[in-house]
Amino acid sequence: MNNFEIIVIANLEVNDANEYRKYEKGFFPILKKYNGSFITFDDAPEHKEGDSSLKGRIIIFGFNTEEDAQSWFNDPEYQQLSEYRRNGTTTHSITFTKVLKR
């Protein structure tokens, strides 16, 4: 795995597969435009402990810099594409900054 500064974890519950497919088709070119890299996904994550509202797909991807991550998210083309995701899924996502060793 690359040494990412920013990691994004998204949980998507697909409600409309056709809308979500439109999002998927455009996702990777825009991610690459901002030096983002797909890490992995899982359609059946195993719940170990506690209450969980996770359903559906978990996606993990990363960026080398915070600036790249912000530029990707704020990109007008990505925001327009995201309407397909918003219309076709219930999404929960978090972004966090890698903690450096002390």
Contact map, one row per residue, 1 for C-alpha under 8 A:
111000000000000000000000000000000000001000000000000000000000000000000000000000000000000000000000000000
111100000000000000000000000000000000000000000000000000000000000000000000000000000000000000000000000000
111110000000000000000000000000000000000000000000000000000000000100000000000000000000000000000000000000
011111100000000000000000000000000000000000000000000000000000011110000000000000000000000000000000010000
001111100000000000000000000000000000000000000000000000000000011111000000000000000000000000000000110000
000111110000000000000000000000000000000000000000000000000000011111001000000000000000000000000011110000
000111111000000000000000000000000000000000000000000000000001111000000000000000000000000000000011110000
000001111100000000000000000000000000000000000000000000000011110000000000000000000000000000001111000000
000000111110000000000000000000000000000000000000000000000111100000000000000000000000000000001110000000
000000011111000000000000000000000000000000000000000000001111000000000000000000000000000000111100000000
000000001111100000000000000000000000000000000000000001111110000000000000000000000000000000111000000000
000000000111110000000000000000000000000000000000000000111110000000000000000000000000000011110000000000
000000000011111000000000000000000000000000000000000000111000000000000000000000000000000011100000000000
000000000001111110010000000000000000000000000000000000010000000000000000000000000000000111000000000000
000000000000111110000000000000000000000000000000000000000000000000000000000000000000000111000000000000
000000000000011111110000000000000000000000000000000000000000000000000000000000000000001110000000000000
000000000000011111111000000000000000000000000000000000000000000000000000000000000000000100000000000000
000000000000000111111100000000000000000000000000000000000000000000000000000000000000000100000000000000
000000000000000111111110000000000000000000000000000000000000000000000000000000000001101100000000000000
000000000000010111111111000000000000000000000000000000000000000000000000000000000001101110000000000000
000000000000000011111111100000000000000000000000000000000000000000000000000000000000000000000000000000
000000000000000001111111110000000000000000000000000000000000000000000000000000001001000000000000000000
000000000000000000111111111000000000000000000000000000000000000000000000000000001101100000000000000000
000000000000000000011111111100000000000000000000000000000000000000000000000000000000000000000000000000
000000000000000000001111111100000000000000000000000000000000000000000000000000000000000000000000000000
000000000000000000000111111111000000000000000000000000000000000000000000000000001000000000000000000000
000000000000000000000011111111100000000000000000000000000000000000000000000001001000000000000000000000
000000000000000000000001111111110000000000000000000000000000000000000000000000000000000000000000000000
000000000000000000000000011111111000000000000000000000000000000000000000000000000000000000000000000000
000000000000000000000000011111111100000000000000000000000000000000000001000011000000000000000000000000
000000000000000000000000001111111111100000000000000000000000000000000001000000000000000000000000000000
000000000000000000000000000111111111100000000000000000000000000000000000000000000000000000000000000000
000000000000000000000000000011111111000000000000000000000000000000000001000000000000000000000000000000
000000000000000000000000000001111111000000000000000000000000001000011011000000000000000000000000000000
000000000000000000000000000000111111100000000000000000000000001100010000000000000000000000000000000000
000000000000000000000000000000111111110000000000000000000000111100011000000000000000000000000000000000
000000000000000000000000000000110011111000000000000000000000111000000000000000000000000000000000000000
000000000000000000000000000000000001111100000000000000000001110000000000000000000000000000000000000000
100000000000000000000000000000000000111110000000000000000011110000000000000000000000000000000000000000
000000000000000000000000000000000000011111000000000000000011100000000000000000000000000000000000000000
000000000000000000000000000000000000001111100000000000001111000000000000000000000000000000000000000000
000000000000000000000000000000000000000111111000000000001110000000000000000000000000000000000000000000
000000000000000000000000000000000000000011111000000000011100000000000000000000000000000000000000000000
000000000000000000000000000000000000000001111100000000011000000000000000000000000000000000000000000000
000000000000000000000000000000000000000001111110000000001100000000000000000000000000000000000000000000
000000000000000000000000000000000000000000011111000000000000000000000000000000000000000000000000000000
000000000000000000000000000000000000000000001111100100000000000000000000000000000000000000000000000000
000000000000000000000000000000000000000000000111110000000000000000000000000000000000000000000000000000
000000000000000000000000000000000000000000000011111100000000000000000000000000000000000000000000000000
000000000000000000000000000000000000000000000001111100000000000000000000000000000000000000000000000000
000000000000000000000000000000000000000000000000111110000000000000000000000000000000000000000000000000
000000000000000000000000000000000000000000000010111111000000000000000000000000000000000000000000000000
000000000000000000000000000000000000000000000000001111100000000000000000000000000000000000000000000000
000000000010000000000000000000000000000000000000000111110000000000000000000000000000000000000000000000
000000000011100000000000000000000000000000000000000011111000000000000000000000000000000000000000000000
000000000011110000000000000000000000000000110000000001111100000000000000000000000000000000000000000000
000000000111100000000000000000000000000011111000000000111110000000000000000000000000000000000000000000
000000001111000000000000000000000000000011101000000000011111000000000000000000000000000000000000000000
000000011111000000000000000000000000001111000000000000001111100000000000000000000000000000000000000000
000000111100000000000000000000000000011110000000000000000111110000000000000000000000000000000000000000
000000111000000000000000000000000001111100000000000000000011111000000000000000000000000000000000000000
000111110000000000000000000000000001111000000000000000000001111100000000000000000000000000000000000000
000111100000000000000000000000000111100000000000000000000000111111011000000000000000000000000000000000
001111000000000000000000000000000011000000000000000000000000011111010000000000000000000000000000000000
000111000000000000000000000000000000000000000000000000000000001111111000000000000000000000000000000000
000011000000000000000000000000000000000000000000000000000000001111111100000000000000000000000000100000
000000000000000000000000000000000000000000000000000000000000000011111110000000000000000000000000000000
000000000000000000000000000000000111000000000000000000000000001111111111000000000000000000000000000000
000001000000000000000000000000000101000000000000000000000000001011111111100000000000000000000000000000
000000000000000000000000000000000000000000000000000000000000000001111111110000000000000000000000000000
000000000000000000000000000000000100000000000000000000000000000000111111111000000000000000000000000000
000000000000000000000000000001101100000000000000000000000000000000011111111001000000000000000000000000
000000000000000000000000000000000000000000000000000000000000000000001111111001100000000000000000000000
000000000000000000000000000000000000000000000000000000000000000000000111111101100000000000000000000000
000000000000000000000000000000000000000000000000000000000000000000000011111111100000000000000000000000
000000000000000000000000000000000000000000000000000000000000000000000000011111110000000000000000000000
000000000000000000000000000001000000000000000000000000000000000000000000001111111000000000000000000000
000000000000000000000000001001000000000000000000000000000000000000000001111111111100000000000000000000
000000000000000000000000000000000000000000000000000000000000000000000000111111111110000000000000000000
000000000000000000000000000000000000000000000000000000000000000000000000000111111111000000000000000000
000000000000000000000110011000000000000000000000000000000000000000000000000011111111100000000000000000
000000000000000000000010000000000000000000000000000000000000000000000000000001111111110000000000000000
000000000000000000000000000000000000000000000000000000000000000000000000000000111111111000000000000000
000000000000000000110110000000000000000000000000000000000000000000000000000000011111111100000000000000
000000000000000000110010000000000000000000000000000000000000000000000000000000001111111110000000000000
000000000000000000000000000000000000000000000000000000000000000000000000000000000111111111100000000000
000000000000000100110000000000000000000000000000000000000000000000000000000000000011111110000000000000
000000000000011111110000000000000000000000000000000000000000000000000000000000000001111111000000000000
000000000001111100010000000000000000000000000000000000000000000000000000000000000000111111100000000000
000000000001111000000000000000000000000000000000000000000000000000000000000000000000010111110000000000
000000000111100000000000000000000000000000000000000000000000000000000000000000000000010011111000000000
000000000111000000000000000000000000000000000000000000000000000000000000000000000000000001111100000000
000000011110000000000000000000000000000000000000000000000000000000000000000000000000000000111110000000
000000011100000000000000000000000000000000000000000000000000000000000000000000000000000000011111000000
000001111000000000000000000000000000000000000000000000000000000000000000000000000000000000001111100000
000001110000000000000000000000000000000000000000000000000000000000000000000000000000000000000111110000
000011100000000000000000000000000000000000000000000000000000000001000000000000000000000000000011111000
000111100000000000000000000000000000000000000000000000000000000000000000000000000000000000000001111100
000000000000000000000000000000000000000000000000000000000000000000000000000000000000000000000000111110
000000000000000000000000000000000000000000000000000000000000000000000000000000000000000000000000011111
000000000000000000000000000000000000000000000000000000000000000000000000000000000000000000000000001111
000000000000000000000000000000000000000000000000000000000000000000000000000000000000000000000000000111
